Structure formats: structure tokens, C-alpha cells
Amino acid sequence: MAWEERGSCINIFRTRNRGRFSGTFTNYEAKHLLRK
């Protein structure tokens, strides 16, 4: 898995839309990680 690439992608999203996506992304990531 390309975790580094994914991280930078999420980082760009967070800096562009601060607050708007941060909560959603953390929630999504947590659910995704818990599923595995």
C-alpha cells in the first residue's frame, strides 16, 4: 500500500479545505482502519 502517497493527498485536501474535510476524513480513515 502506498501510505505515503495517500497521506500527502489527504494533507493537500486538509490544507485546501480546512475544517470542511478534516472531520470527515478522520472519520473515514478511522472506519477504514477499523475494518481491517
Contact map, one row per residue, 1 for C-alpha under 8 A:
111000000000000000000000000000000000
111111000000000000000000000000000000
111111100000000000000000000000000000
011111110000000000000000000000000000
011111111000000000000000000000000000
011111111100000000000000000000000000
001111111110000000000000000000000000
000111111111000000000000000000000000
000011111111100000000000000000000000
000001111111110000000000100000000000
000000111111111000000000000000000000
000000011111111100000000000000000000
000000001111111111001000000000000000
000000000111111111101100000000000000
000000000011111111000000000000000000
000000000001111111000000000000000000
000000000000111111111100000000000000
000000000000111111111100000000000000
000000000000010011111110000000000000
000000000000000011111111000000000000
000000000000110011111111100000000000
000000000000010011111111110000000000
000000000000000000111111111000000000
000000000000000000011111111100000000
000000000100000000001111111110000000
000000000000000000000111111111000000
000000000000000000000011111111100000
000000000000000000000001111111110000
000000000000000000000000111111111000
000000000000000000000000011111111100
000000000000000000000000001111111110
000000000000000000000000000111111111
000000000000000000000000000011111111
000000000000000000000000000001111111
000000000000000000000000000000111111
000000000000000000000000000000011111
